[in-house]
Amino acid sequence: MTRILVAHGSKRGSTAEIAEWIGEMLRSDGHHVDVAPARETADVREYEAVILGGALYGGRWHKDARRFARRHAQALRGRALWLFSSGPLDRTAAEKRIPAVPGVARSMARLGAKGHVTFGGRLAPGQSGFLASAIAKKMAGDYRDREQVTAWAKGVSAELDGPTRPLT
Ligand SMILES: Cc1cc2nc3c(=O)[nH]c(=O)nc-3n(C[C@H](O)[C@H](O)[C@H](O)COP(=O)(O)O)c2cc1C
């Protein structure tokens, strides 16, 4: 059993829900998992592995995910770490591999993350705010694919259980 933290930066809740799906899968594989907003996590040192996810806004991770990556950089470098992003409001994320946006790619390299995936996003119709309402008029919908999320989490679980895992 590995102690795993799934931390998320989410404005409208859909990335938080993806984090919960990941948590459910990992728990069903027997791991101890905490799922929490990135801004509420004070310390990651009690975990052997961390999964950090952020919603994409304007080509960047939600600020809570960016701050988490900065604040916990030293501890994260010494842990098994995976990153995910959620954003595209179309089917592309389910159809092909979408690379990390530049800021997230830099975090991956700096923190030595083992992997990154981009999942589809969700935006409800009738958003307030100029930009969000304009985007919602054209692209509102739920483009998350729970099976894709669960399959990715299974891959993480397999790596954690695999022969390369250091004995603790
Ligand atoms: C103002 C605004 C800007 C966005 N910018 C991006 C973007 O740059 N790239 C992207 O893939 N998705 C973008 N999206 C879509 C969101 O990432 C998507 O709705 C996501 O699921 C939101 O996650 P949350 O519910 O956890 O906040 C944007 C959405 C809004 C409303």
PDBQT file of the ligand as one rigid body, heavy atoms in Angstrom, charges set to zero:
ROOT
HETATM    1  C1  LIG A 201     -11.846  31.834 -19.373  1.00  0.00    +0.000 C 
HETATM    2  C2  LIG A 201     -11.493  30.410 -19.736  1.00  0.00    +0.000 A 
HETATM    3  C3  LIG A 201     -10.249  30.135 -20.277  1.00  0.00    +0.000 A 
HETATM    4  C4  LIG A 201      -9.898  28.802 -20.628  1.00  0.00    +0.000 A 
HETATM    5  N1  LIG A 201      -8.673  28.550 -21.176  1.00  0.00    +0.000 NA
HETATM    6  C5  LIG A 201      -8.365  27.290 -21.557  1.00  0.00    +0.000 A 
HETATM    7  C6  LIG A 201      -7.104  26.996 -22.149  1.00  0.00    +0.000 A 
HETATM    8  O1  LIG A 201      -6.235  27.835 -22.304  1.00  0.00    +0.000 OA
HETATM    9  N2  LIG A 201      -6.863  25.714 -22.553  1.00  0.00    +0.000 N 
HETATM   10  C7  LIG A 201      -7.788  24.713 -22.398  1.00  0.00    +0.000 A 
HETATM   11  O2  LIG A 201      -7.535  23.577 -22.794  1.00  0.00    +0.000 OA
HETATM   12  N3  LIG A 201      -8.989  24.961 -21.798  1.00  0.00    +0.000 NA
HETATM   13  C8  LIG A 201      -9.296  26.209 -21.378  1.00  0.00    +0.000 A 
HETATM   14  N4  LIG A 201     -10.504  26.477 -20.782  1.00  0.00    +0.000 N 
HETATM   15  C9  LIG A 201     -11.421  25.358 -20.457  1.00  0.00    +0.000 C 
HETATM   16  C10 LIG A 201     -11.254  24.928 -18.991  1.00  0.00    +0.000 C 
HETATM   17  O3  LIG A 201      -9.948  24.487 -18.765  1.00  0.00    +0.000 OA
HETATM   18  C11 LIG A 201     -12.256  23.810 -18.673  1.00  0.00    +0.000 C 
HETATM   19  O4  LIG A 201     -13.544  24.364 -18.598  1.00  0.00    +0.000 OA
HETATM   20  C12 LIG A 201     -11.894  23.063 -17.402  1.00  0.00    +0.000 C 
HETATM   21  O5  LIG A 201     -12.621  21.855 -17.348  1.00  0.00    +0.000 OA
HETATM   22  C13 LIG A 201     -12.175  23.903 -16.166  1.00  0.00    +0.000 C 
HETATM   23  O6  LIG A 201     -11.796  23.179 -15.028  1.00  0.00    +0.000 OA
HETATM   24  P1  LIG A 201     -12.453  23.463 -13.591  1.00  0.00    +0.000 P 
HETATM   25  O7  LIG A 201     -13.932  23.148 -13.671  1.00  0.00    +0.000 OA
HETATM   26  O8  LIG A 201     -11.739  22.517 -12.694  1.00  0.00    +0.000 OA
HETATM   27  O9  LIG A 201     -12.182  24.901 -13.243  1.00  0.00    +0.000 OA
HETATM   28  C14 LIG A 201     -10.856  27.770 -20.416  1.00  0.00    +0.000 A 
HETATM   29  C15 LIG A 201     -12.091  28.064 -19.851  1.00  0.00    +0.000 A 
HETATM   30  C16 LIG A 201     -12.427  29.373 -19.513  1.00  0.00    +0.000 A 
HETATM   31  C17 LIG A 201     -13.779  29.645 -18.901  1.00  0.00    +0.000 C 
ENDROOT
TORSDOF 0
